[in-house]
Amino acid sequence: MAAERDPEGRAAAQPLLTDLYQATMALGYWRAGRARVHAEFELFFRRCPFGGAFTLAAGLRDCVRFLRAFRLRDADVQFLASVLPPDTDPSFFEHLRALDCSGVTVRALPEGSLAFPGVPLLQVSGPLLVVQLLETPLLCLVSYASLVATNAARLRLIAGPEKRLLEMGLRRAQGPDGGLTASTYSYLGGFDSSSNVLAGQLRGVPVAGTLAHSFVTSFSGSEVPPDPILAPAAGEGPGVDLAASVKEWLERVCAHLGLGVQEPHPGERAAFVAYALAFPQAFQGLLDSYSVWRSGLPNFLAVALALGELGYRPVGVRLDSGDLLQLAQEVRGVFRATAAHFQVPWLESVSIAVSNNIDEEELVRLAQEGSEVNVIGIGTSVVTCPQQPSLGCVYKLVSVGGQPRMKLTEDPEKQTLPGSKAAFRLLGYDGSLLLDVLQLAEEPPPQAGQELRVWPRGAQEPRTVRPAQVEPLLQLWIHQGQLCEPLPSLAESRAFAQLSLSRLSPEHKRLRSPALYQVALSEKLRDLVDRLHRGGLL
């Protein structure tokens, strides 16, 4: 897919974004005559992140673009030749030059789906050599995307549906690619917008941002705007010298607040006027460059009221230091008193935004009932996922040549489930989620209204359930290299993620000590696992 026709393609991973052992195994498969043997891998995780009970599946859109564009260039093959043994048969490199994903099939959870331990996020099948080469890039594309989306979803659950969440972590992200991924998938997870302009251009993420302290402190107060005249918002009537109007309003505001007119910083006021002239429809004041009470707030009010006379409405203020909850309460009180004093009701509801290293604990405070905060900017805590830096996804072989394969190890947690599988979500009569079931692909799917005997993972006894609804989880996205249906837009996946979360019980959505969601095996899959454990023949 050409990058000029698909802006997101510019963010696609490259074929050599991989580990060297993928190439050494590829040579081994080719040398053994097994390159084209049909194989199937599953990509999954073993534990939900952050001590929670759910994960949001994400990264599929990046995987699809990567697979459709996968092709080793001459320069790629030449580099591999330089790091593999010098006596490697040149025919192997000719084989690599001809590789693409035309024989690859992918089933996956739709982006924004709830995902649980052991349930495949992706099933990838095709020629053994090719699907082995795909391991590292697919893990890279899915693991961090799903981690960030889940982190963002947790923050959205804390904030509730009314607070607006702005992701602003690009400068704190792990490099440009990490920044773009974080901005993309924090939006999918429930954030409203991002400061990341490239995420807006390439991914369609709504972008937002106003001004920093550097803009405010760059003005001294002696600056004269080259054109201080601002026309009324309605477009009718004479323009007004905004700087002069602000000066007049400042006297009235300071008298109302009990301040001397010399107290508010003149440079801050000049910065606000300059910004208001550039953005009269979107003026926001950053209040804490000098002093919120003696400077930022009176300067903002003077500019806001001057704009109000011309029919404009400021979009809000931002606080970036101090006790943000308390400051927001007090600023709202000043807005209300000033609105009543000057008879401008719109001032009461001016939006209050906050930022400053906000984490889950602080977000709980800011989102509490009675909080006057409207917009919350979060950077480091969303993009770096400080509670858990990795989801720990794995990509494991489950079938070769139609025969199940299983990793047996001394660590039970690292043992894999063999065979090509199907996955289903069972729902109760009230629409609640009962559990997810993994079964062999050859088995008939569970039927609504019929009893089903399953083995919850980790349990010693089976469980019988009678689902009212049965939903297949894994959707066919790529068949033999061809896209089966268009991918949902990022906004559609975001809406699906919120719908998915709304179906999860409060016990499973708890961020601390949640109830664990059950994933179970069909009896036939359980029997296969037991047989392989005993060393039985397949």
Residue pairs with C-beta under 8 A, 6 or more apart in sequence:
1 9
1 65
1 68
1 69
2 9
3 9
3 10
3 12
6 65
7 201
7 202
8 61
8 65
8 202
8 203
9 65
9 69
10 202
11 62
11 177
11 180
11 202
11 203
12 62
12 65
12 66
12 69
13 62
13 66
13 137
13 140
13 141
14 76
15 70
15 71
15 72
15 73
15 76
15 133
15 137
16 72
16 76
16 79
16 80
17 136
17 137
17 140
18 133
18 135
18 136
18 137
19 135
19 136
20 83
22 132
22 133
22 135
22 136
23 80
23 83
23 84
23 133
24 84
25 132
26 35
26 96
26 129
26 132
26 133
27 84
27 88
27 92
29 35
29 37
29 128
29 129
29 132
30 92
30 95
30 129
31 89
31 92
34 128
34 129
35 95
35 127
35 128
35 129
36 127
36 128
36 129
37 127
37 128
37 400
37 401
38 125
38 126
38 127
38 128
38 400
38 401
38 402
39 125
39 126
39 127
39 128
39 131
39 132
39 397
39 399
39 400
39 401
40 123
40 124
40 125
40 131
40 397
40 398
40 399
40 400
40 420
41 123
41 124
41 125
41 131
41 132
41 134
41 135
41 395
41 396
41 397
41 398
42 120
42 122
42 123
42 124
42 395
42 396
42 398
42 416
42 417
42 421
43 120
43 121
43 122
43 123
43 124
43 138
43 139
43 142
43 393
43 394
43 395
44 117
44 118
44 119
44 120
44 121
44 393
44 394
44 396
45 55
45 115
45 117
45 121
45 143
45 146
45 391
45 392
45 393
45 394
46 117
46 118
46 392
46 394
46 413
46 414
47 117
47 392
48 54
48 55
48 116
48 117
48 150
49 55
49 147
49 150
49 151
49 385
49 387
49 388
49 391
50 150
50 151
50 154
50 385
50 387
50 388
50 511
51 387
51 511
51 512
51 513
51 514
52 150
52 154
52 511
52 514
53 508
53 509
53 510
53 514
53 515
53 516
53 517
54 114
54 115
54 116
54 150
54 153
54 501
54 504
54 508
54 509
54 517
55 114
55 115
55 116
55 146
55 150
55 391
56 112
56 113
56 114
56 115
56 146
56 149
56 150
56 153
56 188
56 189
56 497
56 500
56 501
57 108
57 109
57 110
57 111
57 112
57 113
57 114
57 115
57 121
57 142
57 146
57 149
58 111
58 112
58 142
58 145
58 146
58 148
58 149
58 185
58 188
58 189
58 493
59 111
59 121
59 141
59 142
59 143
59 144
59 145
59 146
59 185
60 108
60 109
60 110
60 111
60 122
60 142
60 477
60 487
61 111
61 487
61 490
61 493
62 141
62 145
62 181
63 106
63 108
63 122
63 138
63 141
63 142
64 106
64 477
64 478
64 483
64 487
66 137
66 138
66 141
67 101
67 104
67 106
67 134
67 478
67 481
68 101
68 478
68 481
68 483
70 99
70 100
70 101
70 134
71 99
71 100
72 80
72 96
72 97
72 99
74 97
76 96
77 93
77 96
77 97
80 93
80 96
81 88
81 93
95 129
99 129
99 130
99 133
100 481
101 126
101 130
101 134
101 478
101 481
102 480
102 481
103 126
103 127
103 130
103 480
103 481
104 124
104 125
104 126
104 127
104 130
104 131
104 134
104 478
104 480
104 481
105 124
105 125
105 126
105 476
105 478
105 479
105 480
106 122
106 123
106 124
106 125
106 476
106 477
106 478
107 120
107 122
107 123
107 474
107 475
107 476
107 477
108 120
108 121
108 122
108 123
108 474
108 475
108 477
109 115
109 119
109 120
109 121
109 122
109 473
109 474
109 475
110 475
110 488
110 493
110 496
111 188
111 487
111 488
111 493
111 496
111 497
112 149
112 188
112 493
112 494
112 495
112 496
112 497
112 498
112 499
112 500
113 473
113 496
113 497
113 500
114 433
114 500
114 501
114 503
114 504
115 121
115 146
116 436
116 517
116 519
117 457
117 519
118 417
118 438
118 457
118 519
119 423
119 436
119 438
119 473
119 519
120 421
120 423
120 474
121 142
121 146
121 393
122 138
122 142
123 420
123 421
123 474
124 131
124 134
124 138
124 395
125 131
125 399
125 420
128 400
135 395
138 395
139 393
139 394
139 395
142 393
143 390
143 391
143 392
143 393
144 178
144 181
144 182
144 185
144 390
144 391
145 181
145 184
145 185
146 185
146 391
146 393
147 385
147 388
147 390
147 391
148 181
148 182
148 185
148 186
148 189
148 382
148 383
148 385
149 185
149 186
149 188
149 189
149 497
150 189
150 391
151 186
151 189
151 382
151 385
151 387
152 165
152 167
152 185
152 186
152 187
152 188
152 189
152 190
152 191
152 382
153 189
153 190
153 497
153 501
154 360
154 511
155 165
155 189
155 190
155 191
155 360
155 363
155 378
155 381
155 382
156 165
156 189
156 190
156 191
156 498
157 190
157 501
157 509
157 511
158 360
158 363
158 364
158 367
158 511
159 165
159 363
159 366
159 367
159 376
160 367
163 366
163 367
163 373
163 374
163 375
163 376
164 192
164 193
164 374
164 375
164 376
165 190
165 191
165 192
165 375
165 376
165 378
166 191
166 192
166 193
166 194
166 195
166 208
166 353
166 355
166 375
166 376
166 377
166 378
167 182
167 183
167 186
167 187
167 191
167 193
167 194
167 195
167 196
167 378
167 379
167 382
167 383
168 194
168 195
168 209
168 355
168 377
168 378
168 379
169 179
169 182
169 183
169 186
169 378
169 379
169 380
169 381
169 382
169 383
169 384
170 179
170 182
170 183
170 194
170 195
170 196
170 379
170 383
171 379
172 379
172 380
172 383
172 384
173 179
173 182
173 383
173 384
174 383
174 384
178 383
179 196
179 383
180 196
180 198
180 199
180 202
180 203
182 382
182 383
183 194
183 195
183 196
183 198
183 199
183 203
183 205
183 383
184 199
184 203
184 205
184 490
186 194
186 382
186 383
187 193
187 194
187 199
187 203
187 205
187 206
187 490
187 494
188 490
188 493
188 494
188 497
189 494
189 497
190 494
190 497
190 498
190 501
191 378
191 382
192 206
192 208
193 205
193 206
193 207
193 208
194 200
194 205
194 206
194 207
194 208
195 207
195 208
195 209
195 377
196 205
196 207
197 207
199 205
199 207
200 206
200 207
203 490
204 489
204 490
204 491
205 490
210 275
210 279
210 282
210 284
210 286
210 315
210 318
211 271
211 275
211 284
211 286
212 286
213 286
213 289
213 320
215 271
215 275
215 286
216 267
216 268
216 271
216 272
216 286
216 289
217 267
217 271
217 289
218 271
219 267
219 268
219 270
219 271
219 274
220 266
220 267
220 270
221 265
221 266
221 267
221 269
221 270
222 266
222 270
223 270
223 274
224 243
225 242
225 243
225 273
225 274
225 277
227 277
228 241
228 242
228 243
228 244
228 273
228 277
229 239
229 240
229 241
229 242
230 239
230 240
230 242
230 276
230 277
230 280
230 307
230 310
231 237
231 239
231 310
232 239
232 240
232 310
232 311
233 280
233 281
233 310
233 311
233 312
234 311
240 306
240 309
240 310
242 273
242 276
242 277
242 303
242 306
242 307
243 270
243 273
245 306
245 309
246 269
246 272
246 273
246 302
246 303
246 306
247 302
248 306
249 301
249 302
249 303
249 305
249 306
250 261
250 264
250 269
250 298
250 299
250 302
251 261
252 305
252 342
253 259
253 298
253 301
253 302
253 305
253 338
254 260
254 261
254 263
254 264
254 298
256 337
256 338
256 341
256 342
257 297
257 298
257 334
257 338
259 294
259 298
263 294
263 295
263 298
264 294
264 295
264 298
264 299
264 302
265 289
265 290
265 291
265 295
265 299
268 289
268 290
268 295
268 296
268 299
269 299
269 302
269 303
272 283
272 285
272 299
272 300
272 303
273 303
275 283
275 284
276 283
276 303
276 306
276 307
280 307
280 310
280 312
281 312
282 315
283 303
283 304
283 307
283 312
283 314
283 315
284 314
284 315
284 316
284 317
284 318
284 353
285 296
285 299
285 300
285 303
285 304
285 314
285 316
285 317
285 318
286 296
286 317
286 318
286 320
287 296
287 297
287 300
287 317
287 318
287 319
287 331
288 296
288 319
288 320
288 321
288 322
289 295
289 296
290 296
292 319
292 322
292 327
292 331
296 317
297 317
297 331
297 334
300 314
300 317
301 334
301 338
301 347
303 314
304 314
304 347
304 350
305 342
305 344
305 347
307 313
307 314
308 314
308 344
308 346
308 347
313 346
314 350
315 350
315 351
316 350
316 351
316 352
316 353
316 374
316 375
317 331
317 350
317 351
317 352
317 353
318 352
318 353
318 354
318 355
318 375
318 377
319 327
319 328
319 331
319 352
319 353
319 354
319 355
319 356
320 354
320 355
320 356
321 356
324 354
324 356
324 358
324 362
324 366
324 373
325 365
325 366
325 368
325 371
325 373
327 354
328 352
328 354
328 366
328 371
328 372
328 373
329 371
329 372
331 352
331 372
332 352
332 372
335 347
335 348
335 350
336 347
336 348
338 344
338 347
339 345
339 346
339 347
339 348
351 374
351 375
352 372
352 373
352 374
352 375
353 373
353 374
353 375
353 376
353 377
354 366
354 373
354 375
354 376
354 377
355 376
355 377
355 378
355 379
357 379
357 380
357 381
358 366
358 376
358 377
358 378
358 381
359 381
359 386
360 381
360 387
360 511
363 376
363 378
365 371
366 373
366 376
367 373
367 376
380 386
396 407
396 416
397 405
397 407
397 416
398 404
398 405
398 406
398 416
398 417
398 418
398 419
398 420
398 421
399 405
399 418
399 419
399 420
403 538
404 418
404 419
404 420
404 528
404 532
404 538
405 418
406 415
406 416
406 417
406 418
406 529
406 532
407 414
407 415
407 416
408 415
408 532
408 533
409 415
417 438
417 521
417 525
417 529
418 528
418 529
418 532
419 440
419 441
419 525
419 528
420 440
420 441
420 442
421 438
421 439
421 440
421 441
421 525
422 438
422 439
422 440
422 441
422 443
422 445
422 472
422 474
423 436
423 437
423 438
423 439
423 472
423 473
423 474
424 436
424 437
424 439
424 445
424 446
424 470
424 471
424 472
424 473
425 433
425 435
425 436
425 437
425 470
425 471
425 473
426 433
426 434
426 435
426 436
426 437
426 446
426 452
426 465
426 467
426 469
426 470
427 433
427 434
427 467
427 468
427 469
427 470
427 471
428 434
428 467
428 468
429 468
431 469
431 503
432 503
432 505
433 503
433 504
433 505
433 508
433 517
434 465
434 467
434 518
435 454
435 456
435 465
435 517
435 518
435 519
435 520
436 473
436 517
436 518
436 519
436 520
437 446
437 452
437 454
437 519
437 520
437 521
437 522
438 519
438 520
438 521
438 522
438 525
439 446
439 521
439 522
439 524
439 525
440 522
440 524
440 525
440 528
443 522
443 524
443 525
445 470
445 472
446 452
446 467
446 470
447 470
448 467
448 468
448 469
448 470
449 466
449 467
449 468
450 466
451 464
451 465
451 466
452 464
452 465
452 466
452 467
453 462
453 463
453 464
453 523
454 462
454 463
454 464
454 465
454 520
454 521
454 522
454 523
455 462
455 463
455 520
455 521
455 522
455 523
455 526
456 463
456 518
456 519
456 520
457 518
457 519
457 520
457 521
462 523
463 518
463 520
476 484
477 483
477 484
477 485
477 487
478 484
488 496
501 509
504 517
505 515
507 514
507 515
508 514
508 515
508 516
508 517
521 529
531 538
532 538
